[in-house]
């Protein structure tokens, strides 16, 4: 019965996906190294080189926005990295992503710089209900970001390669 319902095929595909996820990837190794430096060393973010910092901060931005929109980026601890994300997107020449981030910041914080401290940032943020036109504008900003107008992942990969970040992780 399992074969007729496609369950066997699904189980086999899950096994293959799981195996692939465990395979070595220099990109996963780079990311794990950066996360370890940030969270498991005394220096934290200060222990990153400038190029590692750009890669890490823009990677955090990308992950947060793809996972829960600009709202998630600003409400999580990642929001403390706003200014660095702006600088990183500028360095990567990701002009459309930068514009979307800045427009979202303006809707949430006006002309103010988002506070670094999470609680202060959350309290300073404007919160919109579903019937507020700005709620729909923010939703559109998220959607526009999801369209990946700058091919940000490609830019990050090129940046990592041209700055030698990925080289130590090739086997």
N, C-alpha and C positions, 0 to 999 in steps of 0.2 A: 504494500500500500504506500510506503514511503516514497518509492520510486515514481509511482503514478502521480502523486501530489507534488512532486518536485522537491521534496524535503531532502532526499539523498544528495541531489545536485547542489542544493543550498548549503548543506553541511560541508560538502567537499570544497565549495567556493570559500566558505568561511575559514576552513583550514588553510587554504592557499593564501588568503588575505592575511591571516594571522602569521603564517610563516614569512611572508613578504615584509610584514611590519617589523619582524625581528631581525631581518637582514641588515647588515652594516650599510650605512649611508654616510658619506663624509658630511653631508648637509645636516643630518641629525646630530652627528658628532660635534660639528661646529656649534650648533644651537645649544646642545647640552653643556659644552664647555663654557659658553657665555653665561648661561643660566647659573652654572656652578660658581663662576667668578662673581656674579652679582649677589647670589644668595648664600654662598657658603665660604666666602672669604671676608676677612676683616675690612678690606678696602671697598667691597661692594662695587657699585658703579664706577667709583674712582679708580678701581683696578683695571678698567678697560682702556685700551688704547683709543685714540680718537676714531679710528676706522671701525674698531669693534663696537664702539658706542653708537655710531650711526647705524650700523647693521642691526644691533640689538634693539635700539629704540624704534626704528621703523618697523622691525619685525614684530615688536610688541603692539604697536599701533595697528598694523595689518591684522594680527591675530584677534585683537579686541574688537575692531570694527566688523570684521567678518563674522565674529561670534555673536555680537549683540549690538552692533551699530555704534555710532559716535557716543550715544548715551552710555554704553558700557565702558568705552574708553575713558570718558570723563569721570564716571562715578567710581570706577575701580582705582586701585593704587596707580595704575598706568597713567591716569590723568595728570599726575605730577610731572610727567615727561613731556607735557604739551610743547613747551618751548623748544626742547631738544628734537621733538618730532618735526616741528616746523623747520628747524635747521637741517635735519636729516633729509627731509623731502626736497628742500632747496638744493642741497649738495647732490642728490640723485637726479635733479632736474625733473622731478615728478610734479610738474606745475599744476596739473588738474587735481591730483590728490591733495596737494597743498591748498589749493583754493577751496576744495570741499571741506577740509579740516578747519580752515579759518572761518568759513561761513558757519559751520556748526558751532565753533567756539563763540562766534558773535551771537548766535541765537541763544546759546546757553548762558553767556557771561557778559554780553554787551561789549563795550570797549575795554573792560577790565581783563587783566591777565588771570587765568584760572589759578587759584591758590594752590600751592604745593601740597599742603596738608589736606588729607582726604576729607575729613569731616568739614573743614572750612570750605573746601571746594564744593561739596555736596550742598551745603547750606547756601552758598553763593549762586548755585545753578538755578536757572529758571526751569520750572517743571511745568509741562504742558499737558492738558487733558486731550482726549481724543477729538473733541469738538473744536479745539483751538486751531486756527489755520497754520500756525507755526509748527504744530505737531506733524502736520502733513508735509510741510516744507522739510522738516528734519527727516521724515521718512523717505522723501525723495532724495535728499543728500546721501542717505545710507544706500539707497538703490543705485544712485549714480556711482558711488564708490565701489559697489559690488560689481559694476560693469568693468572695473579695472582699467580705467582710461589711460593710465600711464604704463600698464604692464609692469606693475610695481615688483612682483616676484622676480621677473626677468631682470629688472634694474638692480635688485638686491643681489641676485646671483652674479651679475656682471661686476658689481661693486666688490663683492667678496673675492672674486677671482682677480680683479685688477689690483686689489690691495693686499693680496697674499693671505687673506683670512682662511681660505679653504685649503690651501696647499698642505698644511701640516696634517690634514685629516684624510688625505688620499692614501690608500694602502698600496 
